[in-house]
Amino acid sequence: MILFTIEPEPFPKEKISEKLRENGILTNRYAEEFFSHPGFATERAERSDIVIISLSELGFSEGATLEEVVRRLPELQLKPCDASTGLFLRFAWKDQQISRNSVISGTHEVPDSAVTVLSEPLEKDDAFPKGLYLRNVNGKLWLRGYVCDSVYRFPGDALFAVKKTEIGETDP
């Protein structure tokens, strides 16, 4: 388990491409689609304590769906991240482990060393990206969007970034 405290500096959403370029971060079309959603906001980003944890550490050694993971989080004082957390985590985390597999896409499997940032979906449509994941491929930092349906099972060794619940915080 890895813990990050991210203290984002909010900026206008229109500056995402510029900020990614300045930081040498590469994206895919799913990430761009995710950023363009009206529910994706960079202007009100707040300080967050982020935990990177495997599904096995969450009690899912055989893997789990996103819904199963979300239901387990409150038991561990964790919750999904805000939609923009992946962007700000990528800006903050420059020394992510380099993937042993340089294949970027097309496998429909969780890539080696990828960290999926678990956030509430912006759309119910399975064709729209569910969220973002971070990856370091050959020393290049990536922030990629991903799609999956409700029955897709992430493997037990999949890594997720989730938010620590504030002390005294309860679900609405």
HELIX and SHEET records of a PDB file:
HELIX    1   1 LYS A   13  LYS A   15  5                                   3    
HELIX    2   2 ILE A   16  GLU A   22  1                                   7    
HELIX    3   3 ARG A   29  SER A   36  1                                   8    
HELIX    4   4 LEU A   66  ARG A   72  1                                   7    
HELIX    5   5 LEU A   73  LEU A   76  5                                   4    
HELIX    6   6 THR A   85  ALA A   92  1                                   8    
SHEET    1   A 4 ILE A   2  ILE A   6  0                                        
SHEET    2   A 4 SER A  48  SER A  54 -1                                        
SHEET    3   A 4 LEU A 159  LYS A 164 -1                                        
SHEET    4   A 4 LEU A  78  LYS A  79 -1                                        
SHEET    1   B 7 ILE A   2  ILE A   6  0                                        
SHEET    2   B 7 SER A  48  SER A  54 -1                                        
SHEET    3   B 7 LEU A 159  LYS A 164 -1                                        
SHEET    4   B 7 VAL A 115  VAL A 117  1                                        
SHEET    5   B 7 GLY A 131  VAL A 137 -1                                        
SHEET    6   B 7 LYS A 140  TYR A 146 -1                                        
SHEET    7   B 7 ILE A  25  THR A  27  1                                        
END                                                                             
